Amino acid sequence: MPQIQLKNITKRFGKFVAVDKLNLVIGDGDFVTLLGPSGCGKTTTLRMIAGLETPTEGEILIDGRLVFSSEKGVDIAPDKRDVGFLFQNYALWPHMTVYQNIAFGLENLKWSREKIRERVSELLAMLKIVPFEKRYPSELSGGQQQRVAIARTLATGPKVLLLDEPLSNLDAKLRTEMRAELKRLHMETDSTFVYVTHDQLEAMTLSTQICLMKDGLLQQYEAPMKVYASPANVFVADFVGSPTINFIEASGNNVNLDEIKAEAPGMRLLFTPVSGSLTLRSDHPIAIGVRPENIRLGEPEGLNGRIYSTLPSGMETIVKIQVGETQLTSVVFGSVDYPLDSPITVSFAGDACLLFDRETGEKLASGSVGIIP
């Protein structure tokens, strides 16, 4: 399977910079998700890899072959890049049966009838759509149409499969099912997948690597759990995770080389980095990031707070607590309920809390948070 390299890729639409000097290496057989909010440049990046959009500057290599270079004047046509592109709306031919839709590309390549039947049968079985081969797209559900679109894209055996928000038209239950199918499909085909989504849960559950973008700029490119546990900045920490991370805005001062005293309205905290030392100026604006699963409720010697709301969902309960001027979110396993406005204590567990510089947004350290009486 091929490696994809993007070197200083920039795309401008007039004065607007959609993608700015993007450098990315997508490894053999990776499942890479281009993740970010609307307008961050992820779909433009995917279309540039496919050859459907022409970069303003930079180079793109697929399997060591130069498919685009602004300096050398190279721009290989999409159908010569050996990539498959799965569109958001599936784009199936309405007048063709499932079998004919999948076979269409192979017929254009002048495959023999026997080879076409063998390949289509293989894909029908792989994607569990054998009973539907004689149906038309209008007779299929959204999930079945998507499977047909994937089968048609895989028919010619592309080295790279590019997917542009393929699950966005499906309902929540079907999206969950199709995530599992896509992950298994990636393993079975051993293809390189590049997948666009704005849904961080999809990115976390499917990817081998997440490429998180904002305003055309790469924010972080690492494995999902690395992005979750060690976000590069405030934007990454806030974008990845559900429920979202808690930020406690405070003024920070060095107590000694390895501890930071943080003062916020209604709370005085002590941040201890896991390793290394930090030097802050006096009353440095900082933010302490705490994931909801690292907030403990009802333990002695915690901060005094009040229950703002509880959202039980069966398997877990999301609890919001007001502590001073800060609202914190905790996740409690099981169906637990608390009376609104009832008093409760809050404390912080583990050494996976994060310290950010509020001026630059950059992460300064990971560590533990204690409470100063």
Stockholm file with secondary structure:
# STOCKHOLM 1.0

chainA/1-373         MPQIQLKNITKRFGKFVAVDKLNLVIGDGDFVTLLGPSGCGKTTTLRMIAGLETPTEGEILIDGRLVFSSEKGVDIAPDKRDVGFLFQNYALWPHMTVYQNIAFGLENLKWSREKIRERVSELLAMLKIVPFEKRYPSELSGGQQQRVAIARTLATGPKVLLLDEPLSNLDAKLRTEMRAELKRLHMETDSTFVYVTHDQLEAMTLSTQICLMKDGLLQQYEAPMKVYASPANVFVADFVGSPTINFIEASGNNVNLDEIKAEAPGMRLLFTPVSGSLTLRSDHPIAIGVRPENIRLGEPEGLNGRIYSTLPSGMETIVKIQVGETQLTSVVFGSVDYPLDSPITVSFAGDACLLFDRETGEKLASGSVGIIP
#=GR chainA/1-373 SS CCCEEEEEEEEEETTEEEEEEEEEEECTTCEEEEECSTTSSHHHHHHHHHTSSCCSEEEEEETTEEEEETTTTEECCGGGTTEEEECTTCCCCTTSCHHHHHHHHHHHTTCCHHHHHHHHHHHHHHTTCGGGTTSCGGGSCHHHHHHHHHHHHHTTCCSEEEEESTTTTSCHHHHHHHHHHHHHHHHHHCCEEEEEESCHHHHHHHCSEEEEEETTEEEEEECHHHHHHSCSBHHHHHHSSSSCCEEEEEEEEEEETTEEEEEETTEEEEEEESSSCCCCCTTEEEEEEECGGGEEESCTTCEEEEEEEEEECSSEEEEEEEETTEEEEEEEESSCCCCTTCEEEEEECSSCEEEEETTTCBEEEEEEEEECC
#=GC SS_cons         CCCEEEEEEEEEETTEEEEEEEEEEECTTCEEEEECSTTSSHHHHHHHHHTSSCCSEEEEEETTEEEEETTTTEECCGGGTTEEEECTTCCCCTTSCHHHHHHHHHHHTTCCHHHHHHHHHHHHHHTTCGGGTTSCGGGSCHHHHHHHHHHHHHTTCCSEEEEESTTTTSCHHHHHHHHHHHHHHHHHHCCEEEEEESCHHHHHHHCSEEEEEETTEEEEEECHHHHHHSCSBHHHHHHSSSSCCEEEEEEEEEEETTEEEEEETTEEEEEEESSSCCCCCTTEEEEEEECGGGEEESCTTCEEEEEEEEEECSSEEEEEEEETTEEEEEEEESSCCCCTTCEEEEEECSSCEEEEETTTCBEEEEEEEEECC
//
